[in-house]
Amino acid sequence: MALIRFIKSLFIGNRIFYALTIIGVVYLLSYWFHALFPIAGLLALGLTVLFFIDCLVLFRGSKTLTAQRLLPEKLSNSDVNELAVSIQNNYPFEVTVDIIDEIPVQFQKRDFKKTLQLPAKAAQEYTYTLRPVERGEYIFGHLNLYVSSRIGFVKRRFRFEKDQMVKVYPSFIQMKKYAFLALDNRLTLYGMKKIRRIGHTMEFEQIKDYVIGDDARTINWKATAKRASLMVNQYQDEKSQPIYTIIDASRVMKMPFKGLTLLDYAINSTLAFSNIALKKKDKVGLLTFAENIKNHVPASSKKTHLNTILEVLYNVNTKFLDSDFGTLYAQIKRKVTQRSLLLLYTNFEHISALERQLIYLKALSRKHVLVVIFFQNTELDELLAMKTDNLAEVYHKTIAQKTDYDKKVMVKTLQKYGIQTILTKPEDLTVNTINKYLEIKAKGLI
């Protein structure tokens, strides 16, 4: 068994092939120059001795090199995540280490290799990054380390950390980024708009004595008559308003843009938006649907509610079926009894697709504030901007212009029936959604 393990972990380095090539050339030349023959023999003997010495120094212990793959608890979808490999060299001499990590199959990355120089009895940490574009479980294979001495004739393979699993969740990095910017009042750097609050979108807090500077319009005349002194109503920002994000998980949301599906863009946006809404003390709920209702999370403002939403979003997938807006309308009518803000993430590629669902959208907007969020086809930008040189290109550009125009007509159609709309590029989805939320809050529509 020890011999088998030795053979499996023994790999020949490039230097031995270079040495064999030189020895072969010397042997070839000795055919004409006989004095080179004994020199070639000495070179071959020296090569053999160095080979066995190299094997001896590299294979003399079982724990002469240790390593560990340092994975985070979870990875953030669509973001650059940092991972690390920690290596401890227990050899009494400097070694060269080739790191070959078996990356999960989802990345299709088969050329991962990093070479490090480790001093004697030293430790070193190597970091690298990965950008997942799918949610789910990612399995890492072996962490392979190929160690060679300064001789470099052989390499010893060490294997660690087989079948490590890490889950890829919706983009919590994006969520934290926007939450931090909101607290730091720097959202305008990312396109967030400052919305001026209009009218009195406030709820009553208490009655207090009038002081100079209070708004005369808030004087409470009944309380003033009872106390024989001016009393005013004090208000505070409205809180705990119910907001539902509704995600269409049908086949129309599987269209990919920059490696990420529309469904994942919607999921990442939902998580970031929900975090900001909860920080503003609103109640946030979630509903996903396709041919039927997939998930329903009632609106809540609890601190732990964001974790509930995160776990539900992690498991949202599609079976490539058509969405049933009739079932969605029935579910909302039965379960959401209070007037709420509904953010519906979906996509319409043709006007006919919108017209089929318009009856249900109008019904929802009568009782709730409905915001329909759908996507521009950014893949058409190149066609729209290109100069046409032949009939085929004219045809392609005309179709692209018609598709782009149809999207704008859909916006006008929805707005005609009082339905709020967001037509956005996938990469701008989160910013535009938060802007619309702030606008609706400022106007006091809910």
C-alpha positions in Angstrom: 0.0 0.0 0.0 2.9 2.4 0.8 4.4 1.7 -2.6 1.1 2.4 -4.3 0.7 5.7 -2.4 4.3 6.6 -3.3 3.7 5.9 -7.0 0.4 7.8 -7.1 2.0 10.9 -5.5 5.2 10.9 -7.6 5.3 13.2 -10.6 8.2 13.8 -12.9 9.4 17.5 -13.2 10.3 19.2 -16.4 13.9 19.5 -15.5 14.5 15.8 -15.7 13.3 15.8 -19.3 15.7 18.7 -20.1 18.5 16.7 -18.5 17.7 13.5 -20.4 17.6 15.5 -23.6 21.1 16.9 -22.9 22.4 13.4 -22.1 20.9 12.0 -25.2 22.6 14.7 -27.3 25.9 13.9 -25.7 25.5 10.2 -26.4 24.6 11.0 -30.0 27.7 13.1 -30.4 29.9 10.4 -28.9 29.2 8.4 -32.0 31.6 10.8 -33.8 33.6 12.0 -30.8 34.4 9.0 -28.7 35.8 11.0 -25.8 32.2 12.1 -25.0 31.0 8.6 -24.3 32.3 8.3 -20.7 31.1 11.9 -20.0 27.6 10.9 -21.1 27.8 7.9 -18.7 28.8 10.2 -15.8 26.0 12.5 -16.6 23.5 9.6 -16.6 24.9 8.4 -13.3 24.7 11.9 -11.8 21.1 12.2 -13.0 20.2 8.9 -11.4 21.8 9.9 -8.1 20.1 13.3 -8.0 16.8 11.7 -8.9 17.0 9.4 -5.8 18.2 12.2 -3.6 15.3 14.4 -4.7 12.8 11.5 -4.0 14.4 11.0 -0.6 14.2 14.6 0.6 10.7 15.1 -0.7 9.1 11.8 0.5 10.8 11.4 3.9 7.7 12.6 6.0 3.9 12.4 5.8 3.1 15.9 7.1 5.9 17.9 5.6 3.4 20.1 3.9 -0.1 21.0 5.2 -2.8 23.2 3.5 -6.3 24.3 4.0 -8.9 25.9 1.6 -10.5 28.8 3.4 -14.1 29.2 2.2 -16.6 31.7 3.3 -19.8 30.5 4.9 -21.6 31.4 1.7 -20.9 33.1 -1.7 -22.7 36.0 -3.2 -24.3 35.5 -6.6 -23.1 37.7 -9.5 -20.4 39.3 -7.3 -16.6 38.7 -7.1 -16.0 36.6 -4.0 -12.6 36.1 -2.4 -11.3 32.7 -1.4 -8.0 31.7 0.2 -5.6 28.8 0.5 -3.4 28.6 3.6 -0.1 26.6 3.2 2.4 25.6 5.9 5.8 24.4 4.8 7.4 22.0 7.3 10.4 21.1 5.2 13.8 22.4 6.5 14.4 23.9 3.1 12.7 26.2 0.5 10.3 24.5 -1.8 8.3 25.4 -4.9 4.6 24.7 -4.7 2.2 24.5 -7.6 -1.4 25.0 -6.5 -4.1 23.4 -8.6 -7.6 23.8 -7.0 -10.5 21.7 -8.4 -13.0 24.5 -8.9 -16.7 23.6 -8.9 -18.0 22.5 -12.3 -20.4 25.5 -12.6 -17.4 27.8 -13.3 -16.0 25.6 -16.1 -12.5 26.8 -15.1 -10.0 24.1 -15.9 -6.8 26.1 -16.0 -6.4 27.1 -12.4 -2.7 27.1 -11.4 -0.6 29.2 -9.1 3.1 28.8 -8.2 4.5 29.9 -4.9 8.0 29.9 -3.3 7.8 28.9 0.3 10.8 29.4 2.6 11.7 26.7 5.1 9.3 26.3 8.1 7.1 29.1 6.7 3.4 29.7 6.2 1.8 31.6 3.4 -1.7 32.4 2.3 -2.8 32.7 -1.4 -6.1 34.4 -2.3 -8.1 34.2 -5.5 -11.5 35.3 -6.7 -14.5 33.6 -8.2 -17.7 35.1 -9.7 -20.7 32.7 -9.6 -23.7 33.4 -11.8 -26.0 30.7 -10.5 -27.5 30.1 -7.1 -27.2 26.7 -5.4 -24.6 24.3 -4.0 -21.1 24.4 -5.3 -18.8 21.4 -4.6 -15.0 21.9 -4.6 -12.9 18.9 -5.4 -9.4 18.2 -4.2 -6.9 20.9 -3.3 -3.8 19.6 -5.1 -0.3 20.8 -4.2 2.7 19.7 -6.2 5.9 20.3 -4.2 9.4 20.3 -5.7 12.9 21.0 -4.2 15.6 23.1 -5.8 16.7 20.0 -7.7 13.3 20.0 -9.4 13.6 16.5 -10.9 10.5 15.1 -9.2 7.3 16.6 -7.6 5.3 15.2 -4.7 1.6 15.6 -4.7 -0.4 16.4 -1.6 -4.2 16.4 -1.7 -6.5 18.2 0.8 -10.0 19.3 1.4 -12.0 17.0 -0.9 -15.7 17.7 -1.6 -16.0 21.0 0.3 -19.5 22.5 -0.3 -20.5 26.1 -0.2 -23.9 27.6 -1.0 -24.3 30.6 -3.4 -27.0 32.9 -2.2 -28.6 36.0 -3.8 -26.3 39.0 -3.9 -25.9 39.9 -0.2 -22.8 41.9 -1.2 -25.0 44.2 -3.3 -27.5 44.3 -0.4 -24.9 45.5 2.1 -23.5 48.0 -0.4 -26.8 49.8 -0.9 -27.6 49.6 2.8 -24.3 51.2 3.7 -24.8 53.9 1.1 -28.3 54.6 2.4 -27.0 55.1 5.9 -24.1 57.2 4.7 -26.3 59.4 2.5 -24.2 58.7 -0.6 -26.8 56.9 -2.7 -26.5 59.6 -5.4 -23.1 58.2 -6.3 -25.0 55.2 -7.7 -27.8 57.1 -9.4 -30.2 57.3 -6.4 -32.4 60.4 -6.6 -33.2 62.8 -3.8 -37.0 62.9 -3.7 -38.8 65.9 -2.2 -41.6 64.9 0.1 -44.9 66.3 -1.1 -47.8 67.1 1.2 -48.5 65.5 4.6 -47.5 61.9 4.3 -47.3 61.7 8.1 -49.1 59.8 10.9 -50.3 61.2 14.2 -47.9 60.9 17.2 -49.1 63.2 20.0 -50.6 66.6 21.0 -48.1 69.1 22.4 -48.0 72.7 23.5 -47.5 75.2 20.7 -44.1 76.8 20.4 -42.9 79.5 18.1 -42.0 78.0 14.7 -44.7 75.2 14.8 -46.9 75.0 11.7 -50.1 76.9 12.4 -51.9 74.4 10.2 -51.4 71.7 12.8 -53.2 73.5 15.6 -55.7 71.2 17.4 -58.6 73.6 18.1 -60.5 71.2 20.3 -57.5 70.5 22.6 -56.8 74.3 22.5 -60.3 75.0 23.8 -60.0 72.5 26.6 -56.6 73.6 27.8 -57.1 77.3 27.1 -53.7 77.4 25.4 -52.5 76.7 21.9 -52.0 73.0 21.3 -50.7 71.4 18.1 -50.7 67.9 16.6 -47.2 66.4 16.2 -46.7 63.9 13.4 -44.0 61.4 12.5 -43.2 59.7 9.2 -45.5 56.9 8.4 -44.1 53.5 9.2 -44.9 49.8 8.8 -46.5 50.2 5.4 -46.9 46.8 3.7 -44.8 46.2 0.6 -44.7 43.0 -1.5 -42.1 42.1 -4.0 -43.7 39.7 -6.6 -41.3 37.7 -8.8 -42.4 36.1 -12.0 -40.5 32.8 -12.1 -41.8 31.6 -15.5 -39.8 30.9 -18.6 -39.7 34.6 -19.7 -37.4 35.3 -16.8 -34.7 32.9 -17.9 -33.3 35.2 -20.6 -29.6 35.7 -19.8 -27.8 39.1 -19.8 -24.1 39.2 -19.0 -24.1 35.7 -17.7 -27.0 36.3 -15.3 -30.7 35.5 -15.9 -33.4 38.1 -15.5 -34.7 35.9 -12.6 -31.4 36.3 -10.7 -31.4 40.0 -11.4 -34.8 40.3 -9.9 -33.8 38.1 -6.9 -30.7 40.3 -6.2 -32.8 43.4 -6.5 -35.5 42.1 -4.2 -32.9 41.3 -1.5 -31.3 44.7 -1.7 -34.6 46.6 -1.8 -36.1 44.5 1.1 -33.2 45.4 3.3 -33.6 49.2 2.7 -37.4 49.0 3.1 -36.9 47.2 6.5 -34.5 49.8 7.6 -37.1 52.4 6.9 -39.5 50.4 9.2 -41.8 49.2 6.4 -43.3 45.7 6.4 -41.8 43.6 3.5 -43.3 40.5 2.0 -42.5 38.2 -0.9 -44.5 36.3 -3.5 -43.2 34.2 -6.4 -45.3 32.6 -9.0 -45.4 30.9 -12.4 -48.1 28.4 -13.4 -49.1 28.6 -9.7 -48.0 30.3 -6.5 -44.5 29.1 -5.5 -43.8 31.0 -2.3 -45.7 33.4 -0.1 -44.0 35.2 2.7 -46.4 37.6 4.6 -45.2 41.1 5.1 -43.4 41.8 8.3 -41.0 44.3 9.8 -39.2 42.0 12.2 -35.4 42.2 12.3 -35.1 38.5 11.5 -37.4 38.8 8.5 -34.6 39.5 6.0 -33.1 36.1 6.7 -36.4 34.5 6.0 -36.6 36.3 2.6 -33.0 35.4 1.8 -33.6 31.6 2.4 -36.8 31.7 0.2 -35.0 33.6 -2.6 -32.1 31.0 -2.5 -34.6 28.3 -3.6 -36.5 30.2 -6.3 -36.2 28.5 -9.6 -38.2 28.1 -12.8 -39.6 25.1 -14.6 -39.8 27.0 -17.9 -43.7 27.1 -17.8 -45.9 30.1 -18.6 -47.0 32.4 -15.7 -50.7 32.5 -14.6 -51.6 36.0 -13.6 -55.1 35.0 -12.8 -53.8 32.8 -10.0 -51.6 35.6 -8.9 -54.6 38.0 -8.7 -56.7 35.5 -6.8 -53.9 34.9 -4.3 -53.3 38.6 -3.6 -57.0 39.3 -3.3 -57.4 36.5 -0.7 -54.1 37.0 1.3 -53.3 40.8 0.9 -56.3 42.6 2.4 -54.6 45.9 3.3 -53.7 48.4 0.6 -50.0 47.7 -0.3 -47.2 48.6 -2.6 -46.7 45.7 -5.1 -43.5 45.5 -7.0 -44.0 43.0 -9.8 -40.8 41.8 -11.5 -41.7 40.3 -14.9 -40.9 40.7 -18.6 -42.9 41.3 -21.7 -41.3 40.9 -25.1 -44.4 41.6 -27.2 -47.4 43.9 -26.8 -49.7 40.9 -27.2 -48.1 39.3 -24.1 -48.9 42.4 -22.0 -52.5 42.7 -23.4 -53.3 39.1 -22.2 -52.4 40.0 -18.7 -53.6 43.6 -18.6 -57.0 42.7 -17.2 -55.4 41.3 -14.1 -52.9 44.1 -13.7 -55.7 46.7 -13.9 -57.6 44.7 -11.2 -54.6 44.7 -8.9 -54.0 48.4 -9.4 -57.5 49.3 -8.3 -56.8 48.2 -4.7 -53.1 48.4 -4.4 -50.2 50.6 -5.7 -48.8 48.4 -8.5 -45.4 48.9 -10.0 -44.7 46.7 -13.1 -41.0 46.2 -13.6 -39.8 44.8 -16.9 -36.6 44.9 -18.9 -35.0 46.5 -21.9 -33.3 44.1 -24.3 -29.7 45.4 -24.1 -28.6 42.8 -26.6 -30.3 45.0 -29.2 -28.2 48.1 -28.5 -25.5 47.0 -30.9 -28.1 46.5 -33.7 -29.7 49.8 -33.0 -26.4 51.6 -33.2 -24.9 49.9 -36.3 -24.7 51.4 -39.7 -26.5 49.3 -42.3 -24.6 48.4 -45.5 -26.9 45.7 -47.0 -30.5 44.6 -47.1 -30.0 42.0 -44.3 -28.6 44.5 -41.9 -31.5 46.9 -42.7 -33.9 44.1 -41.9 -32.2 43.3 -38.6 -32.0 46.9 -37.5 -35.7 47.5 -38.4 -36.8 44.5 -36.2 -34.6 45.8 -33.4 -36.2 49.3 -33.6 -39.7 47.8 -33.7 -38.9 45.7 -30.5 -37.5 48.8 -28.8 -40.5 50.9 -29.7 -42.9 48.2 -28.5 -41.3 48.3 -25.0 -42.0 52.1 -24.9 -45.6 51.5 -26.0 -46.0 49.0 -23.2 -45.0 51.7 -20.7 -47.5 54.2 -22.1 -50.2 51.5 -22.0 -49.7 50.7 -18.4 -49.4 54.3 -17.4 -52.7 55.0 -19.2 -54.4 52.8 -16.6 -52.7 54.3 -13.6 -50.1 51.6 -13.3 -46.6 52.6 -12.2 -43.9 51.2 -14.5 -40.1 50.7 -14.6 -38.5 49.9 -17.9 -34.9 49.2 -17.0 -31.6 47.7 -18.1 -30.9 44.5 -16.1 -27.8 46.0 -14.5 -29.7 49.1 -13.4 -32.6 47.2 -11.9 -31.8 47.7 -8.2 -31.1 51.4 -8.4 -34.2 52.1 -10.4 -36.4 50.0 -8.1 -35.2 51.8 -5.0 -35.7 55.2 -6.7 -39.3 54.3 -7.5 -39.9 53.2 -3.9 -38.5 56.5 -2.6 -40.6 58.4 -5.1 -43.8 56.6 -4.1 -43.1 57.1 -0.4 -42.4 60.8 -1.0 -45.7 61.3 -2.9 -47.7 59.5 -0.2 -49.3 57.1 -2.6 -49.4 54.4 0.1 
